[in-house]
Amino acid sequence: MAWLFLFIAGICEMAFVVTMKLSNGFKNLKFSILTILFMAISLFLLSHALKTIPIGTGYAIWTGIGAVGSVIMGMILFKERKSAMKLLFISMIIAGVIGLKLTSGV
């Protein structure tokens, strides 16, 4: 169950970053509220996941999901630049997350 919590926490971190951008510097109330909600859910689930997952592994995976998801959402929603190098580095983050999961022993 901890890994599911960690995965959902990472997705919520990505959602928190996207809604923060959409909040326009916290000027849009709807997206500002969503930002705070996603942030709270993400941290709550992360805290539960870290009860059994090693802190270094859990934190790295949480930030990896958030970082990769944010880059992908930036390219899709905000038309941010795509490049082969950007995709290469995203792949490296994904490989690192998978490696941490496989070597965590949990």
N, C-alpha and C positions, 0 to 999 in steps of 0.2 A: 504494500500500500504506500510505503514511503516514496518509492520511485514514481508512482502515479501522482502523488502530491507534488513532487519535485517538478515533474513535467508540466503539470497544470500551473504551478507557480511561475515557471519560465514563460509559458504562454501569456500569463497575466502580466508579467514584466514587459513583454513585448507590447501588449495592449496598452499598458500604462504609458509607455514611451510614445506610441502612436496618438493616443488621446491627448497627451500633453502637447504634442505638436499642434493638434487640431484645436486645442484650447486657446491658441493665439496669445500665449503669455498669460494664461489664466484670465483672459477677458471674456471668453465664451463660457458661461456658467454650466451648461450641459456637459461639455467636454472636461471642464475643470472638476466637476463632481465625479465623472467617470474615471478621470485620472487618479483621484484620491481613492476611489473604490477599488480599482484594479491594483493600485499600490498596496493597499491594506490586505487584499486577498492574497496577493503574491507573497508578501512577507509572512502572513499567517501560515500559509501552506509550506513555505520554506522552513519556518521554524518547526513545524511538525515533521517534515522530512528529515531534518537534521537530528532528530532524536535517535535515528538508527543509521543514517548515512554519514560517513566521515565528513567533517566540516569542509575540508579542502576540496574533496570530490563534489560534494553537494553545491558549494558556492560556485565552483568553476562551471559545473553543468548548468546551473541556474542562469549565470551570466552569459554562458555560451548560447543557450536557447534564446535568451533575450536579445543578445547582440546579433545573432544570425537572423532571427525573426525580424528585428528592427531594420536591418539592412535590406532584407527582401521586401518588407512592407514599404520601405522608402522608395525602392525601385518601382513597385507596383502602384502604390497610392499617390506618391508625390513626384513621380517621373524623375527620380534621381538617376544619375548616370550609371549605366551598366558597362562593365568592361571584363575582359578575360582575367585580368589580374584580381579584380574584386571577387569574381567567382572562385578563383584559385584560393584566395585567402579565406573565403567563407568555407570552402571545402576543408581547409586546414583546421579551422575551428571545429567543424563537425567531426573530423577525424580525432581531434584531441578529446572531444566530449565522449565519443565512443570508446576511445582508449581508457579514459578515466573510469567509465562505467565498467568496462571489462576487467580492470585491475583493482576495483574497489573492494572486492571480497565480500560484498553484502548482497 
